[in-house]
Amino acid sequence: MALLLDALMPAVGKLVRAVSRALHHGGSALPGKVVETLDPGFLARTLGKLPYGVVLISGTNGKTTTTRMVSSMLRDAGLRVFTNPTGSNFTRGVVAALVQKMPVFGAKLDADIAVLELDEAYAVHFVKQISPRYSLLLNVMRDQLDRFGEIDTTAKLLSNVARATKRVVVLNREDPRILALADVISSGASVRYFGLDDSLKSMFPTDDDLHNDLSGDFNGDSRSDSRSDSRNLPQADVVLAKVDGNKADFLIDGNRKTTSVKLRGVYNVFNAAAAATVVRAILADAAKKDASLTKFNDDALMEAISRVTPAFGRGEIIEVNGAAVELVLVKNPIGFRLALASDNVQNHDTMIAICDEYADGRDMSWLWDVDFTCFSGTGVACVSGTRAWDMALRLQYDKVASRNVNTNLEEDAKAFVNGDFSSNAKNAKRIYCTYTAMLRVRAMLGQIASVKDVGVGK
């Protein structure tokens, strides 16, 4: 029976996806939902056949970009990689990606290893079906600061992933709640760490730092000193040592390596340190079966990092009418703060698109915990989305002018990229957007420019 289901489920999933896209519904996870309902064991059976197992990546911020980096590096090393590239990080999203990649009537996935990003809550359901061989846990930040206990609940959810991992767990030593998960690692598994040089720590506040900052008790200038003195941090396999424009320095086992980077934002380059750490662990194991993988040394790893481009909607750049349009996903206070910290607002026109659908979170009060004064000199060319007026009010409190405010996102985004809201249509443009706003803007851009199809609908 299992063999029959394995053969039929990819065909069922492909049919559901084709019908959905033909009807312009575009939901990337719908085929997975149907297949999960018909065959709850499909995910575990399919992934259980992979020779190098599963890599699970989770955390509050950076999952999609980090998953892209790990997948890219492993492919450069010579492995066949299956991943869920759309950022649909529920189990049904993984199943949807599986049936899309498999032959129509085939029971075997053409891959050596799976690299999967999973939402913190759904990762718990995933590890009940199949234990990852490797896991990478990035950070714990609260998406909405008024939800008491959320951050500790998230850390507890991630502890289930750490406990279920069979071979290597990679942890962010700079996040105290992630660091604490070393205590729950199961026997037979080992732990590795990635981290930051002291000179960069002030750019990466922990969630506790953020709260102290908001309450006025935290002095950001002394952050790196106080944090490095207060905790005896473990040795990290890979440390981000320096970021200078499109160049980055990493310390790998204490040896400095320099590479160019296409990723935008210091926070994305820090994710590269995380990705490099788990990739080194995977290849060290895989080389025991395939000696050719030993050729992928630390220098090759740096070259692989230099080739990685941003994930869709996460610093992705789309050319429209000869101008670069960058999409920057923002989901919570720390993510928005870090994105703004990496921005030079003088270099482009800015649009902010805020929606409050279920996937975004309905409570947008977290916007009040972001400092927008960087726009006080330039203003924001356009504010749109279902919560446009709330966003415009927030900007007003920081004395930032919002020159065009409307709730018709598609029309506003089209006018913005066409240059209707600026004196020069050829100006570079940056759009900060919540998740569903990003999907809608991206779909609109697909109607007037070349946009890569990543399976999220027309």
Secondary structure, DSSP 8 states (H G I E B T S, - for coil): -HHHHHHHHHHHHHHHHHHHHHTT---TTHHHHHHHHH-TTHHHHHHTT-TT-EEEEE-SS-HHHHHHHHHHHHHHHT--EEE-TT---SHHHHHHHHHHHS-TT-S----SEEEEE--HHHHHHHHHH---SEEEE-----SSTTSTTHHHHHHHHHHHHHHH-SSEEEEETTSHHHHGGGGG--TT-EEEEEEE-GGGGGGS--HHHHHHHHHT---GGGHHHHHHHH------SEEEEEEETTEEEEEETTEEEEEE----SHHHHHHHHHHHHHHHHHHHHHTTT-GGGGG--HHHHHHHHHH----TTEEEEEEETTEEEEEEE--SHHHHHHHHHT--GGGSEEEEE---STTT-S--GGGGGS--GGGTTT-BSEEESTTHHHHHHHHHHTT--BS-B-S-HHHHHHHHHTTTTSS-TTS-EEEEE-HHHHHHHHHHHHHHS-----SS--
